Structures are given as structure tokens and as C-alpha cells.
Amino acid sequence: MERVDVAVIGGGQSGLAAAHALRGQGLQPVVLEASEQAAGSWPRYYDSLTLFSPARYSSLPGLPFGGDPDRYAHRDEIVAYLLRCADRLGAEIRTRTRVRDVRPEDGASALGLRAAGGLWRAP
């Protein structure tokens, strides 16, 4: 069983933002992402998908979205942006790692995670 400071389940927008905040607190998160890249579900959405709000409102912490802030970014731009965020994050991201369950351990002072590829324990 591998011990980690904190495990973040999912490498989409929320997971990347959470990992960024954890890094800001001095922790070393490990992001566990089920798919082959850290971009959440975006790569699997339909080709013509665009944001429903201007790009200026779509930045994640630590990296501005870039480009025309008034445009409605399309799926491929969002995927590329999320991959840039993941690359700059400075956290370990393990892809093809689908978490199967999370259980309390040691009287709930820690959590055990079972996933494809291993077992983790985090306080």
C-alpha cells in the first residue's frame, strides 16, 4: 500500500483546481485519473461543443485561459488548456487509474483507496 499526502480523484477541472490549492498549502497531491489524460470528460464530448460563457470566466487557478476573453471556447481548446494546466501543476498525475472504492481506516483517521494499479492510503 502506497502512502500519499492526499489523493485527488479525477483530473478534470475540479481535480486540477483542488490539486493546485493543495500544492498552495504545501501538500503533494497525487491525482488519480481514470482516462488516459488529465482533461476530465472533455475529450469525449461531441466535437462542436463550446462553453456556454465567455472564456474570461473559465480560467483555473494558476493559469489564465488566454486568447480573446470574449470568445466561447470550443472543446479542443478546453482540452488543450486543461492539459497545459496539468503540465504546469507540479503534482503527480496517474492516468488509467480508476478508483474503485474509498474506505475509512484506522478509526477514520485515514482513507484507503483501491484502484486499478494499486492501493493508496491518505490521512
Secondary structure in CASP SS format (residue, H / E / C, confidence):
PFRMAT SS
TARGET T0000
AUTHOR 0000-0000-0000
METHOD secondary structure of the structure
MODEL  1
M C 1.00
E E 1.00
R E 1.00
V C 1.00
D C 1.00
V E 1.00
A E 1.00
V E 1.00
I E 1.00
G C 1.00
G C 1.00
G C 1.00
Q H 1.00
S H 1.00
G H 1.00
L H 1.00
A H 1.00
A H 1.00
A H 1.00
H H 1.00
A H 1.00
L H 1.00
R H 1.00
G H 1.00
Q C 1.00
G C 1.00
L C 1.00
Q C 1.00
P E 1.00
V E 1.00
V E 1.00
L E 1.00
E C 1.00
A C 1.00
S C 1.00
E C 1.00
Q C 1.00
A C 1.00
A C 1.00
G C 1.00
S C 1.00
W H 1.00
P H 1.00
R H 1.00
Y C 1.00
Y C 1.00
D C 1.00
S C 1.00
L C 1.00
T E 1.00
L C 1.00
F C 1.00
S C 1.00
P C 1.00
A H 1.00
R H 1.00
Y H 1.00
S C 1.00
S C 1.00
L E 1.00
P C 1.00
G C 1.00
L E 1.00
P C 1.00
F C 1.00
G C 1.00
G C 1.00
D C 1.00
P C 1.00
D C 1.00
R C 1.00
Y C 1.00
A C 1.00
H E 1.00
R H 1.00
D H 1.00
E H 1.00
I H 1.00
V H 1.00
A H 1.00
Y H 1.00
L H 1.00
L H 1.00
R H 1.00
C H 1.00
A H 1.00
D H 1.00
R H 1.00
L H 1.00
G C 1.00
A C 1.00
E E 1.00
I E 1.00
R E 1.00
T C 1.00
R C 1.00
T C 1.00
R C 1.00
V E 1.00
R E 1.00
D E 1.00
V E 1.00
R E 1.00
P E 1.00
E E 1.00
D C 1.00
G C 1.00
A C 1.00
S C 1.00
A E 1.00
L E 1.00
G E 1.00
L E 1.00
R E 1.00
A E 1.00
A C 1.00
G C 1.00
G E 1.00
L E 1.00
W E 1.00
R E 1.00
A E 1.00
P C 1.00
END
